[in-house]
Structures are given as structure tokens and as C-alpha cells.
Amino acid sequence: MSNALKIGIIGLDTSHVTAFTKLLNDPENAYHVAGGKVVVAFPGGSPDMELSISRVEGFTNTLRDELGVTIVDSVEAVAEQSDAILLESVDGRVHLEQFAKIAPYGKPVFIDKPLAVTSEDAKQIAELAKKHGIPVMSSSALRYAEGLTSVLSDDSKGAVIGIDAFGPMALIPTQPGYFWYGIHTVEMVFATLGKDCVDVTVTTNDDHDLIVGRWADGRIATMRGNRKGNNTFGAVVHREKGSQFVDVYAHPKPYYASMLEPIMAMFKGEGPAIDFEDTVRLVRFIEAANESRETGKTVAL
């Protein structure tokens, strides 16, 4: 792997960091993604977010002691010592600040979901990426679940006319509304219908949410979120001649491996697999859905 890209990680407060490092660094892994090796990382962590700060020490120890990754004390040090960067901080609130520090180094960056928790932050990230000429990509791994991508590539039943997606929708205080777990079902919907949603309406109670999005071409999507009962992800894609069930658990290949492949392609210079404007629009969609959740009214994007 002498010509492998040196990959840096920012934010060691999510299980994604160990999953990605094992897939990239271990050629013996059944789903090994070739072309790069994680060599350096900055722990980070958000003190006011229990699901962040409580996990930093464990993942830092694993990367350093078991996986041989050098731990540094700043995001700038990661940028200096790497060819490409995985910005993995689990707290979407810190992504703009961290990206602003590393953007001048000109390295390609993958920003884990959520890209940001406000559309204003998302736009600023986009502007920084453009200013510094950096390829950037952000996504939930559910977008790349083989169960979804295989259905979307099978057009034997004609054009897609809609989608009903579902999944767990836990809420936590620091990541507003649907930015924490709702984003996964939203990603599946945007992967299926594209970015041109015009408005969103939410019905909610303590246990469940139903998000309804209306697209510019008249197609409609629903996203059902559960905080009680069914804790699995899935979807039904509706086509002109029938509907297809999306079983995201049917394929043994991990979502992370499927997502790392286009990330590595971007790191090698092939460009982002997702138009960044689509991701900015997705953030705006979640922001509007959160507003509808609070007001009960339809919110235009």
C-alpha cells in the first residue's frame, strides 16, 4: 500500500471511525475498500452532547492501540498529515467550524451526516468548498444500502412515481428534530426522488412521526419515524407498473463499505458521487420538516 492515500479522521465519537478504519486498513477484511489507509486522527468531542463526549476515549484508544493510527491534538494537524479527510464528528453543529479550519489545506473531505443542522451552515460549507476548490461529499450510509441501490437500478416496473420510507426516529436535544435519526429515511427518499421537493408537512405525537414531502413534478414521498415499536429501516418504492420493497438488511455487504467506495473514488480525483447542492437541499428539507413538526403547518422549501 505504498501508493495508498493517507487518510485523516476528525472526530472520534462515533462507531463509524472504527468501521471505516477496519474496512480501509485491513486487506484481509471481506469487504476491504482499497486505495487508502487511515493514518492520523483528532479525537474532538462535544462536552454538552453525552452521545459524543462519552464515546471519545474508547474510540481513540481503539484507533491508537489496536489499529495503529497516530492521534494528534488539532484538526489542522490532521489536514497537514493526510491526503484526504473523513470529518466524522457526530455533532453536526461543529462541522462548519471544523471544515473552515481544514478547507485552506485543499484536501478532499467527506463530512458524515448530518452535513449541518442549519441550512445557513450548509450553505457556508458549500461556499468554502467552492472558494478552496475542494471536492466534498456528505451522506448517510443508508443511501448506499445494497437493498436500496439494487431496487433503484431495476426499472423493469417503469419510472419511479413515489416512495414510502420508514425507520427509527429518536430525538436528542443537541441535534434539532430529524437531524439525528430522521436523516436516514430522508436520505433514502432523496436518493430515490432527487432534490426538487417543494414543501413538507408533518404529523407527530410522542411515539411516531409522519413526514410528507411534495416534489415539483407532483410525486409524493412519506417518511414514517418510530420511537416505539418497529426499530428497523426500509422502504417501498412505487413505480408505474408496481411497487418494490426495499430490504436494507437482505445484503451482507455493510452500508459503510458501499459508501466508502464512492468516497474513495472522490478522494482519488473522480469527483463527488452526490451533487453538493442536493445535500444542501436535503438539510433545508429537514429544517423545514422540523418547523412543520413544531407548527403543524405545511412549510415551503
DRENTOR-132140 format. One record per residue (C-alpha): chain; x, y, z. Coordinates in steps of 0.2 Angstrom, whole numbers. Layout:
<atoms>
[atom 'A', [X, Y, Z]]
...
</atoms>
This chain:
<atoms>
[atom 'A', [0, 0, 0]]
[atom 'A', [15, 12, -3]]
[atom 'A', [5, 22, -15]]
[atom 'A', [-11, 22, -4]]
[atom 'A', [-18, 39, 0]]
[atom 'A', [-15, 44, 18]]
[atom 'A', [-32, 47, 26]]
[atom 'A', [-36, 58, 42]]
[atom 'A', [-51, 57, 53]]
[atom 'A', [-58, 71, 63]]
[atom 'A', [-70, 67, 77]]
[atom 'A', [-68, 50, 86]]
[atom 'A', [-85, 50, 94]]
[atom 'A', [-95, 38, 83]]
[atom 'A', [-93, 19, 78]]
[atom 'A', [-91, 25, 60]]
[atom 'A', [-72, 28, 64]]
[atom 'A', [-68, 10, 69]]
[atom 'A', [-79, 3, 55]]
[atom 'A', [-71, 14, 41]]
[atom 'A', [-53, 11, 48]]
[atom 'A', [-55, -8, 48]]
[atom 'A', [-63, -8, 30]]
[atom 'A', [-49, 3, 24]]
[atom 'A', [-34, -3, 33]]
[atom 'A', [-36, -22, 33]]
[atom 'A', [-34, -30, 16]]
[atom 'A', [-40, -46, 24]]
[atom 'A', [-57, -39, 28]]
[atom 'A', [-70, -47, 17]]
[atom 'A', [-77, -30, 12]]
[atom 'A', [-60, -21, 11]]
[atom 'A', [-60, -5, 2]]
[atom 'A', [-43, -2, -7]]
[atom 'A', [-34, 14, -11]]
[atom 'A', [-31, 22, 6]]
[atom 'A', [-26, 20, 24]]
[atom 'A', [-31, 29, 40]]
[atom 'A', [-15, 36, 47]]
[atom 'A', [-20, 51, 58]]
[atom 'A', [-34, 56, 69]]
[atom 'A', [-40, 70, 80]]
[atom 'A', [-52, 65, 94]]
[atom 'A', [-63, 80, 96]]
[atom 'A', [-80, 78, 105]]
[atom 'A', [-94, 89, 111]]
[atom 'A', [-94, 91, 130]]
[atom 'A', [-113, 96, 130]]
[atom 'A', [-118, 80, 120]]
[atom 'A', [-117, 64, 130]]
[atom 'A', [-118, 53, 115]]
[atom 'A', [-102, 62, 109]]
[atom 'A', [-91, 65, 124]]
[atom 'A', [-94, 48, 132]]
[atom 'A', [-88, 39, 117]]
[atom 'A', [-72, 48, 113]]
[atom 'A', [-60, 39, 124]]
[atom 'A', [-65, 22, 119]]
[atom 'A', [-64, 25, 100]]
[atom 'A', [-47, 35, 102]]
[atom 'A', [-40, 20, 112]]
[atom 'A', [-45, 8, 99]]
[atom 'A', [-38, 18, 84]]
[atom 'A', [-22, 21, 93]]
[atom 'A', [-19, 5, 102]]
[atom 'A', [-27, -8, 91]]
[atom 'A', [-27, 0, 73]]
[atom 'A', [-10, 9, 74]]
[atom 'A', [-17, 27, 70]]
[atom 'A', [-7, 42, 76]]
[atom 'A', [-18, 53, 87]]
[atom 'A', [-15, 72, 85]]
[atom 'A', [-21, 87, 95]]
[atom 'A', [-29, 98, 81]]
[atom 'A', [-39, 97, 65]]
[atom 'A', [-25, 107, 57]]
[atom 'A', [-13, 93, 61]]
[atom 'A', [-24, 80, 53]]
[atom 'A', [-25, 91, 37]]
[atom 'A', [-6, 93, 37]]
[atom 'A', [-3, 74, 38]]
[atom 'A', [-16, 67, 26]]
[atom 'A', [-21, 67, 8]]
[atom 'A', [-39, 66, 11]]
[atom 'A', [-51, 68, 26]]
[atom 'A', [-65, 60, 34]]
[atom 'A', [-74, 73, 45]]
[atom 'A', [-83, 61, 57]]
[atom 'A', [-88, 72, 72]]
[atom 'A', [-105, 65, 77]]
[atom 'A', [-111, 83, 82]]
[atom 'A', [-117, 92, 66]]
[atom 'A', [-116, 109, 75]]
[atom 'A', [-97, 108, 74]]
[atom 'A', [-95, 104, 56]]
[atom 'A', [-94, 121, 49]]
[atom 'A', [-81, 127, 62]]
[atom 'A', [-70, 111, 59]]
[atom 'A', [-72, 112, 40]]
[atom 'A', [-67, 131, 40]]
[atom 'A', [-51, 126, 48]]
[atom 'A', [-46, 112, 36]]
[atom 'A', [-53, 120, 20]]
[atom 'A', [-37, 130, 16]]
[atom 'A', [-27, 114, 15]]
[atom 'A', [-36, 110, -1]]
[atom 'A', [-39, 91, 3]]
[atom 'A', [-55, 82, -2]]
[atom 'A', [-67, 79, 13]]
[atom 'A', [-81, 68, 17]]
[atom 'A', [-92, 75, 30]]
[atom 'A', [-103, 62, 39]]
[atom 'A', [-121, 65, 42]]
[atom 'A', [-128, 77, 46]]
[atom 'A', [-118, 89, 35]]
[atom 'A', [-125, 103, 46]]
[atom 'A', [-140, 106, 57]]
[atom 'A', [-145, 123, 49]]
[atom 'A', [-146, 127, 30]]
[atom 'A', [-136, 143, 33]]
[atom 'A', [-121, 132, 40]]
[atom 'A', [-124, 120, 25]]
[atom 'A', [-123, 135, 13]]
[atom 'A', [-107, 142, 21]]
[atom 'A', [-99, 125, 20]]
[atom 'A', [-103, 124, 1]]
[atom 'A', [-96, 142, -1]]
[atom 'A', [-80, 137, 7]]
[atom 'A', [-78, 121, -3]]
[atom 'A', [-80, 132, -19]]
[atom 'A', [-68, 145, -13]]
[atom 'A', [-54, 132, -10]]
[atom 'A', [-59, 121, -25]]
[atom 'A', [-62, 106, -13]]
[atom 'A', [-72, 91, -18]]
[atom 'A', [-84, 87, -4]]
[atom 'A', [-97, 74, -1]]
[atom 'A', [-109, 71, 13]]
[atom 'A', [-122, 56, 16]]
[atom 'A', [-130, 44, 27]]
[atom 'A', [-124, 26, 23]]
[atom 'A', [-142, 21, 21]]
[atom 'A', [-142, 30, 4]]
[atom 'A', [-129, 16, -1]]
[atom 'A', [-138, 1, 6]]
[atom 'A', [-137, -13, -7]]
[atom 'A', [-156, -16, -4]]
[atom 'A', [-160, 2, -10]]
[atom 'A', [-147, 4, -24]]
[atom 'A', [-152, -13, -32]]
[atom 'A', [-171, -8, -32]]
[atom 'A', [-167, 9, -39]]
[atom 'A', [-156, 1, -53]]
[atom 'A', [-171, -11, -58]]
[atom 'A', [-183, -1, -69]]
[atom 'A', [-192, -16, -75]]
[atom 'A', [-208, -9, -67]]
[atom 'A', [-206, 8, -76]]
[atom 'A', [-202, 25, -69]]
[atom 'A', [-202, 29, -50]]
[atom 'A', [-218, 38, -45]]
[atom 'A', [-216, 39, -26]]
[atom 'A', [-208, 31, -11]]
[atom 'A', [-213, 27, 7]]
[atom 'A', [-198, 26, 19]]
[atom 'A', [-198, 21, 37]]
[atom 'A', [-186, 19, 51]]
[atom 'A', [-182, 23, 70]]
[atom 'A', [-183, 42, 73]]
[atom 'A', [-175, 45, 90]]
[atom 'A', [-174, 63, 96]]
[atom 'A', [-160, 71, 105]]
[atom 'A', [-158, 89, 111]]
[atom 'A', [-142, 94, 103]]
[atom 'A', [-147, 89, 85]]
[atom 'A', [-163, 98, 81]]
[atom 'A', [-178, 86, 77]]
[atom 'A', [-175, 75, 62]]
[atom 'A', [-156, 79, 60]]
[atom 'A', [-151, 64, 72]]
[atom 'A', [-160, 49, 66]]
[atom 'A', [-174, 56, 54]]
[atom 'A', [-160, 60, 41]]
[atom 'A', [-158, 42, 37]]
[atom 'A', [-175, 40, 30]]
[atom 'A', [-174, 57, 21]]
[atom 'A', [-158, 51, 13]]
[atom 'A', [-167, 36, 6]]
[atom 'A', [-180, 47, -1]]
[atom 'A', [-169, 60, -9]]
[atom 'A', [-158, 46, -17]]
[atom 'A', [-174, 40, -25]]
[atom 'A', [-183, 56, -30]]
[atom 'A', [-170, 69, -31]]
[atom 'A', [-168, 86, -23]]
[atom 'A', [-183, 96, -30]]
[atom 'A', [-195, 95, -15]]
[atom 'A', [-206, 110, -14]]
[atom 'A', [-215, 108, 3]]
[atom 'A', [-216, 97, 18]]
[atom 'A', [-230, 93, 31]]
[atom 'A', [-228, 83, 47]]
[atom 'A', [-240, 74, 59]]
[atom 'A', [-232, 70, 75]]
[atom 'A', [-235, 63, 93]]
[atom 'A', [-224, 56, 107]]
[atom 'A', [-222, 39, 98]]
[atom 'A', [-222, 42, 79]]
[atom 'A', [-219, 55, 66]]
[atom 'A', [-226, 55, 48]]
[atom 'A', [-217, 67, 36]]
[atom 'A', [-225, 70, 19]]
[atom 'A', [-215, 79, 5]]
[atom 'A', [-221, 85, -11]]
[atom 'A', [-210, 86, -26]]
[atom 'A', [-210, 99, -40]]
[atom 'A', [-216, 86, -53]]
[atom 'A', [-230, 80, -42]]
[atom 'A', [-223, 65, -34]]
[atom 'A', [-226, 62, -16]]
[atom 'A', [-215, 54, -3]]
[atom 'A', [-218, 49, 15]]
[atom 'A', [-206, 46, 29]]
[atom 'A', [-213, 37, 44]]
[atom 'A', [-202, 38, 60]]
[atom 'A', [-205, 27, 76]]
[atom 'A', [-199, 29, 94]]
[atom 'A', [-210, 15, 99]]
[atom 'A', [-211, -2, 91]]
[atom 'A', [-203, -6, 74]]
[atom 'A', [-184, -1, 75]]
[atom 'A', [-179, -6, 58]]
[atom 'A', [-176, 4, 41]]
[atom 'A', [-185, 0, 25]]
[atom 'A', [-195, 7, 11]]
[atom 'A', [-207, 4, -3]]
[atom 'A', [-203, 12, -20]]
[atom 'A', [-218, 14, -31]]
[atom 'A', [-216, 13, -50]]
[atom 'A', [-228, 15, -64]]
[atom 'A', [-231, -4, -65]]
[atom 'A', [-229, -9, -47]]
[atom 'A', [-220, -7, -31]]
[atom 'A', [-204, -14, -24]]
[atom 'A', [-200, -17, -6]]
[atom 'A', [-183, -11, -1]]
[atom 'A', [-175, -23, 12]]
[atom 'A', [-159, -14, 18]]
[atom 'A', [-154, -30, 28]]
[atom 'A', [-155, -43, 14]]
[atom 'A', [-137, -40, 8]]
[atom 'A', [-122, -45, 18]]
[atom 'A', [-111, -31, 12]]
[atom 'A', [-111, -17, 25]]
[atom 'A', [-118, 0, 21]]
[atom 'A', [-101, 8, 26]]
[atom 'A', [-92, -2, 13]]
[atom 'A', [-104, 3, -1]]
[atom 'A', [-102, 21, 4]]
[atom 'A', [-83, 21, 6]]
[atom 'A', [-82, 15, -12]]
[atom 'A', [-88, 32, -19]]
[atom 'A', [-79, 42, -6]]
[atom 'A', [-63, 34, -11]]
[atom 'A', [-66, 37, -29]]
[atom 'A', [-69, 56, -24]]
[atom 'A', [-53, 55, -14]]
[atom 'A', [-43, 49, -30]]
[atom 'A', [-50, 63, -40]]
[atom 'A', [-65, 56, -49]]
[atom 'A', [-77, 69, -41]]
[atom 'A', [-91, 68, -28]]
[atom 'A', [-105, 55, -32]]
[atom 'A', [-118, 67, -25]]
[atom 'A', [-120, 84, -31]]
[atom 'A', [-117, 95, -15]]
[atom 'A', [-132, 106, -19]]
[atom 'A', [-143, 90, -17]]
[atom 'A', [-136, 89, 1]]
[atom 'A', [-138, 107, 5]]
[atom 'A', [-157, 105, -1]]
[atom 'A', [-158, 90, 10]]
[atom 'A', [-153, 100, 25]]
[atom 'A', [-166, 113, 21]]
[atom 'A', [-179, 99, 19]]
[atom 'A', [-175, 93, 37]]
[atom 'A', [-175, 111, 43]]
[atom 'A', [-192, 114, 35]]
[atom 'A', [-199, 97, 42]]
[atom 'A', [-193, 102, 60]]
[atom 'A', [-203, 119, 58]]
[atom 'A', [-218, 109, 52]]
[atom 'A', [-217, 97, 66]]
[atom 'A', [-217, 112, 78]]
[atom 'A', [-231, 122, 70]]
[atom 'A', [-242, 108, 62]]
[atom 'A', [-242, 118, 46]]
[atom 'A', [-235, 115, 28]]
[atom 'A', [-218, 123, 26]]
[atom 'A', [-211, 128, 9]]
[atom 'A', [-193, 124, 5]]
</atoms>
